[in-house]
Amino acid sequence: MATIILKSKEDIRIRRGHPWIYDNEIARVEGEPEPGGEVEVRDARGLHVGYAFFNPNSKIRARVYSRTAKKADEEFFVRAFEAAWKWRTFCFGEPAIERRMSLRLVYGEADSVPGLIVDGFVGATGTEGLWLSVQFLSLGVEMRKAEILKALRSVFNPDGIAERSDAPVRALEGLPESVGVLWGSVPERIVIEENGALFEIDLLGGQKTGWFLDQRANRATAAKYVSRAQWADSPNKAIGARVLDMFCNQGGFSVLAAKAGAASVLAVDSSHDALALLRKNAALNSVSDRITIVEANAFDYLRDLEKMGQRFDLIILDPPAFAKNRAALDGARRGYKELNLRAMHLLERGGVLVTFSCSHWFSPEMFDAVLADAAFDSNRRLRILEERTQDLDHPILSGYDESRYLKCRIVQVV
Ligand code: SAH
């Protein structure tokens, strides 16, 4: 097996749990590793660090998949998937065990399979079955597709497997985008159940893997605040909460808020396709009469709402990742500030803001600072009610900050 020798001290970060080895951290390569092949990683003194996938065409030259397992073969993947499943049944208990719950089954590096994302979607009444939506985001897993498919089938026994390798990060690994059915059959539409509501999703055409599973618990939590909006100094207290769901996608937050008794939900997104699914989801849950759907750019529309003198009791702000790298941080700061400032203007005194940032580059400290700045500029005070993150099927690995990406702050504007 070819060997990568790290420069002095470059093993520390890896030994603390970070699985990526950058090109400039390598002192030398012994042997001739194949692109995507397995290599042993050693520190500057020659001591074993782990085994990794090698990619000569990526800045991330190697990704550690194990400290002890030499070969990443079918058996390796079976063991990794079983371990990932065991962890999810530990976290979610019965619903997961009985396979009634749609879950992220494999979360890449955080589940020891660098670059592999597997979401499992369980069809509710009428579309029973289990379908997997998979992203191959590193050369190592791309080259082992056949073994991975076999292992997925033997561990999860799905009815079909869809590939959603249309993420831009594929280009950084030297890979083209690829979408399609990899195995079995995948229905055009599947209806899943989440938090007691039904959602129709499109595995091959929706954004990312078809549905954002990481927000499951946050959607339920946001819905809880619908009834508490009665504490807001709202002139229409008796009528019920007016909710704004900005960046609503297919309505995960909107539908739950409406089901929780919101008087009205204004759902805004720039994606026509996502909104078409939201319309169906509202109907599926019999809440169409209380959800108003608007296709618009969030930045423009927030300004329009302010001009129109609109007010809300609960606002959800779930924008896409503004900072995709360190260089984008300043722009991201401005973007988050603008959105949160506008939202604070639109909230009734006592109203609640559920606000997110999903780029790991934008640290919790940066996000909190932006919220404090926005509060200052809007002449409001914030009471921080909850600090939350992604749901448990997206495990956070100590030492690997990329897995600590979603920040959620629930604040009351007083
Ligand atoms: N809240 C959603 C997930 C949001 S993902 C859920 O619970 O599932 C981010 C969403 O922002 C996507 O649906 C995308 O279409 C939308 N989006 C991206 N840029 C936008 C913009 N400038 N204005 C409005 N929507 C935007």
Boltz pocket constraint, residues with backbone or C-beta under 6 A from the ligand:
constraints:
  - pocket:
      binder: B
      contacts: [[A, 207], [A, 212], [A, 215], [A, 246], [A, 247], [A, 248], [A, 249], [A, 250], [A, 251], [A, 252], [A, 253], [A, 268], [A, 269], [A, 270], [A, 271], [A, 274], [A, 296], [A, 297], [A, 298], [A, 299], [A, 318], [A, 319], [A, 320]]
      max_distance: 6.0
